[in-house]
Amino acid sequence: MLDIGTQAPAFTLPDQDGTPVSLSDFAGKKVVLYFYPKDNTPGCTRQACAFAGAWQAFADLGAVVIGVSRDSAASHRKFAHKHALPFLLLSDPELTAIQAYGVWQEKKLYGKVSMGVVRTTYVIDEAGIIQWAKEKVKPDTNPQEVLKFLKG
């Protein structure tokens, strides 16, 4: 996980429509960048739907919400459509941003060790500096934690 107060790593990744999106596209805005393991899994669906439910509150605070996983743009498109997600989902199968943000880590499940995306959320300010970061976030309460931080 990256440290608070450091420059957020730049990236350009395709969104759910295949359009390239760069972090620099959001200069001058707050960005809530959340990394999640996989589309259409129970925890990831709850987290995405919780962000969707709070989307207007983020917009009112001038914040953009972006989800990132290894899934393809086509998978993201289906996921976003199925759950009416109003924010960008970025595809990172090459682990470009996932590794740059330190969220590709060893995970243990039922005694089995594997590499995967650790559910992590960053808040990046208008100048591209990380202001808040938390890993192993809870899917259901993550958006409310971020809103609480943004509201000060």
ZAMIZA-675692 format. One record per residue (C-alpha): x negated, y negated, z; residue number from 1; residue in one letter. Coordinates in Angstrom, 2 decimals, always signed. Layout:
// residues N
+---------+---------+---------+-----+---+
!       X !       Y !       Z !   k ! r !
+---------+---------+---------+-----+---+
!       X !       Y !       Z ! NUM ! A !
...
+---------+---------+---------+-----+---+
// end
This chain:
// residues 152
+---------+---------+---------+-----+---+
!       X !       Y !       Z !   k ! r !
+---------+---------+---------+-----+---+
!   +0.00 !   +0.00 !   +0.00 !   1 ! M !
!   -1.22 !   -3.48 !   -0.81 !   2 ! L !
!   -1.82 !   -6.13 !   +1.83 !   3 ! D !
!   +0.44 !   -9.10 !   +2.50 !   4 ! I !
!   -1.16 !  -12.32 !   +1.26 !   5 ! G !
!   -2.85 !  -10.69 !   -1.74 !   6 ! T !
!   -2.16 !  -11.31 !   -5.42 !   7 ! Q !
!   +0.40 !   -8.85 !   -6.81 !   8 ! A !
!   -1.12 !   -6.75 !   -9.63 !   9 ! P !
!   +0.05 !   -7.77 !  -13.10 !  10 ! A !
!   +1.91 !   -5.22 !  -15.22 !  11 ! F !
!   +3.95 !   -4.85 !  -18.39 !  12 ! T !
!   +6.38 !   -1.93 !  -18.52 !  13 ! L !
!   +9.45 !   -1.09 !  -20.63 !  14 ! P !
!  +12.86 !   -1.67 !  -19.07 !  15 ! D !
!  +15.90 !   +0.59 !  -19.48 !  16 ! Q !
!  +16.40 !   -0.78 !  -23.00 !  17 ! D !
!  +12.75 !   -0.30 !  -23.99 !  18 ! G !
!  +12.03 !   -4.04 !  -23.82 !  19 ! T !
!   +8.57 !   -4.86 !  -22.39 !  20 ! P !
!   +8.82 !   -6.70 !  -19.06 !  21 ! V !
!   +5.85 !   -8.34 !  -17.31 !  22 ! S !
!   +5.58 !   -9.53 !  -13.74 !  23 ! L !
!   +4.44 !  -12.87 !  -15.16 !  24 ! S !
!   +7.90 !  -13.24 !  -16.80 !  25 ! D !
!   +9.17 !  -14.09 !  -13.31 !  26 ! F !
!   +6.62 !  -16.76 !  -12.35 !  27 ! A !
!   +8.41 !  -19.35 !  -10.24 !  28 ! G !
!  +10.88 !  -16.78 !   -8.85 !  29 ! K !
!  +10.83 !  -14.43 !   -5.90 !  30 ! K !
!  +10.62 !  -10.79 !   -6.98 !  31 ! V !
!  +11.83 !   -7.81 !   -4.97 !  32 ! V !
!   +9.85 !   -4.94 !   -6.49 !  33 ! L !
!  +10.88 !   -1.53 !   -5.25 !  34 ! Y !
!   +9.30 !   +1.78 !   -6.20 !  35 ! F !
!  +11.35 !   +4.96 !   -5.98 !  36 ! Y !
!  +10.72 !   +8.64 !   -6.82 !  37 ! P !
!  +13.40 !   +9.66 !   -9.34 !  38 ! K !
!  +16.65 !   +8.59 !  -11.02 !  39 ! D !
!  +19.85 !  +10.39 !   -9.98 !  40 ! N !
!  +18.50 !  +11.96 !   -6.80 !  41 ! T !
!  +20.53 !  +11.38 !   -3.62 !  42 ! P !
!  +18.19 !   +8.94 !   -1.82 !  43 ! G !
!  +17.26 !   +7.01 !   -4.95 !  44 ! C !
!  +20.91 !   +6.69 !   -5.97 !  45 ! T !
!  +21.86 !   +5.40 !   -2.50 !  46 ! R !
!  +18.99 !   +2.89 !   -2.59 !  47 ! Q !
!  +19.86 !   +1.64 !   -6.10 !  48 ! A !
!  +23.54 !   +1.33 !   -5.22 !  49 ! C !
!  +22.67 !   -0.54 !   -2.00 !  50 ! A !
!  +20.56 !   -3.01 !   -4.02 !  51 ! F !
!  +23.43 !   -3.33 !   -6.53 !  52 ! A !
!  +25.86 !   -4.04 !   -3.69 !  53 ! G !
!  +23.60 !   -6.80 !   -2.38 !  54 ! A !
!  +22.61 !   -8.09 !   -5.82 !  55 ! W !
!  +24.62 !  -11.32 !   -5.58 !  56 ! Q !
!  +23.03 !  -12.14 !   -2.21 !  57 ! A !
!  +19.58 !  -11.73 !   -3.80 !  58 ! F !
!  +20.62 !  -13.88 !   -6.78 !  59 ! A !
!  +21.93 !  -16.57 !   -4.40 !  60 ! D !
!  +18.46 !  -16.66 !   -2.80 !  61 ! L !
!  +16.80 !  -16.97 !   -6.21 !  62 ! G !
!  +15.32 !  -13.47 !   -6.02 !  63 ! A !
!  +15.05 !  -10.96 !   -8.86 !  64 ! V !
!  +15.38 !   -7.23 !   -8.06 !  65 ! V !
!  +13.32 !   -4.73 !  -10.08 !  66 ! I !
!  +13.18 !   -0.96 !   -9.58 !  67 ! G !
!  +10.24 !   +1.12 !  -10.84 !  68 ! V !
!   +9.85 !   +4.88 !  -11.23 !  69 ! S !
!   +8.16 !   +7.39 !  -13.54 !  70 ! R !
!  +11.44 !   +8.13 !  -15.32 !  71 ! D !
!  +11.83 !   +7.33 !  -19.02 !  72 ! S !
!  +13.65 !   +4.26 !  -20.31 !  73 ! A !
!  +16.43 !   +6.59 !  -21.54 !  74 ! A !
!  +16.81 !   +8.08 !  -18.04 !  75 ! S !
!  +16.91 !   +4.56 !  -16.56 !  76 ! H !
!  +19.54 !   +3.49 !  -19.11 !  77 ! R !
!  +21.82 !   +6.41 !  -18.13 !  78 ! K !
!  +21.19 !   +5.84 !  -14.40 !  79 ! F !
!  +21.88 !   +2.09 !  -14.65 !  80 ! A !
!  +25.04 !   +2.66 !  -16.71 !  81 ! H !
!  +26.38 !   +5.44 !  -14.46 !  82 ! K !
!  +26.03 !   +3.30 !  -11.32 !  83 ! H !
!  +26.62 !   -0.17 !  -12.89 !  84 ! A !
!  +23.21 !   -1.41 !  -11.74 !  85 ! L !
!  +22.89 !   -5.15 !  -12.49 !  86 ! P !
!  +19.08 !   -5.31 !  -12.23 !  87 ! F !
!  +16.06 !   -4.16 !  -14.23 !  88 ! L !
!  +14.69 !   -0.63 !  -13.99 !  89 ! L !
!  +11.16 !   -0.26 !  -15.33 !  90 ! L !
!   +9.67 !   +2.96 !  -16.70 !  91 ! S !
!   +6.13 !   +3.83 !  -15.58 !  92 ! D !
!   +5.34 !   +7.40 !  -16.74 !  93 ! P !
!   +1.63 !   +6.54 !  -17.04 !  94 ! E !
!   +1.59 !   +5.40 !  -13.37 !  95 ! L !
!   +0.18 !   +1.98 !  -14.33 !  96 ! T !
!   +2.02 !   -0.14 !  -11.75 !  97 ! A !
!   +2.70 !   +2.81 !   -9.43 !  98 ! I !
!   -1.04 !   +3.31 !   -8.87 !  99 ! Q !
!   -1.86 !   -0.41 !   -8.91 ! 100 ! A !
!   +0.61 !   -0.93 !   -6.05 ! 101 ! Y !
!   -0.72 !   +2.04 !   -4.09 ! 102 ! G !
!   +2.52 !   +4.01 !   -4.01 ! 103 ! V !
!   +1.24 !   +7.21 !   -5.71 ! 104 ! W !
!   +0.35 !   +9.24 !   -2.65 ! 105 ! Q !
!   +0.13 !  +12.72 !   -1.25 ! 106 ! E !
!   +3.50 !  +13.89 !   +0.03 ! 107 ! K !
!   +4.41 !  +16.90 !   +2.14 ! 108 ! K !
!   +7.76 !  +18.65 !   +1.88 ! 109 ! L !
!   +8.47 !  +21.92 !   +3.65 ! 110 ! Y !
!   +4.74 !  +22.53 !   +4.02 ! 111 ! G !
!   +4.07 !  +21.99 !   +0.32 ! 112 ! K !
!   +1.65 !  +19.21 !   -0.61 ! 113 ! V !
!   +2.07 !  +17.29 !   -3.87 ! 114 ! S !
!   +1.50 !  +13.85 !   -5.33 ! 115 ! M !
!   +4.45 !  +11.53 !   -5.79 ! 116 ! G !
!   +5.90 !   +8.06 !   -5.45 ! 117 ! V !
!   +6.35 !   +6.95 !   -1.86 ! 118 ! V !
!   +9.50 !   +4.80 !   -1.57 ! 119 ! R !
!   +7.98 !   +1.33 !   -1.13 ! 120 ! T !
!   +9.27 !   -2.24 !   -1.46 ! 121 ! T !
!   +7.34 !   -5.47 !   -2.03 ! 122 ! Y !
!   +8.51 !   -9.08 !   -1.96 ! 123 ! V !
!   +6.41 !  -11.26 !   -4.24 ! 124 ! I !
!   +6.65 !  -15.05 !   -4.03 ! 125 ! D !
!   +6.91 !  -17.61 !   -6.82 ! 126 ! E !
!   +3.11 !  -17.75 !   -7.15 ! 127 ! A !
!   +2.68 !  -13.97 !   -7.41 ! 128 ! G !
!   +1.52 !  -13.42 !   -3.81 ! 129 ! I !
!   +2.81 !  -10.46 !   -1.80 ! 130 ! I !
!   +4.81 !  -11.84 !   +1.13 ! 131 ! Q !
!   +6.35 !   -8.63 !   +2.52 ! 132 ! W !
!   +5.64 !   -4.96 !   +2.06 ! 133 ! A !
!   +6.95 !   -1.76 !   +3.57 ! 134 ! K !
!   +6.49 !   +1.88 !   +2.63 ! 135 ! E !
!   +8.67 !   +4.88 !   +3.44 ! 136 ! K !
!  +11.71 !   +2.60 !   +3.49 ! 137 ! V !
!  +15.15 !   +3.99 !   +4.25 ! 138 ! K !
!  +17.31 !   +4.00 !   +1.08 ! 139 ! P !
!  +20.49 !   +2.76 !   +2.75 ! 140 ! D !
!  +19.03 !   -0.12 !   +4.76 ! 141 ! T !
!  +16.15 !   -1.29 !   +2.55 ! 142 ! N !
!  +18.08 !   -4.09 !   +0.77 ! 143 ! P !
!  +19.34 !   -5.51 !   +4.08 ! 144 ! Q !
!  +15.79 !   -5.52 !   +5.50 ! 145 ! E !
!  +14.59 !   -7.46 !   +2.46 ! 146 ! V !
!  +17.49 !   -9.93 !   +2.64 ! 147 ! L !
!  +16.75 !  -10.52 !   +6.32 ! 148 ! K !
!  +13.13 !  -11.35 !   +5.43 ! 149 ! F !
!  +14.14 !  -13.63 !   +2.53 ! 150 ! L !
!  +16.58 !  -15.54 !   +4.70 ! 151 ! K !
!  +13.80 !  -16.14 !   +7.25 ! 152 ! G !
+---------+---------+---------+-----+---+
// end
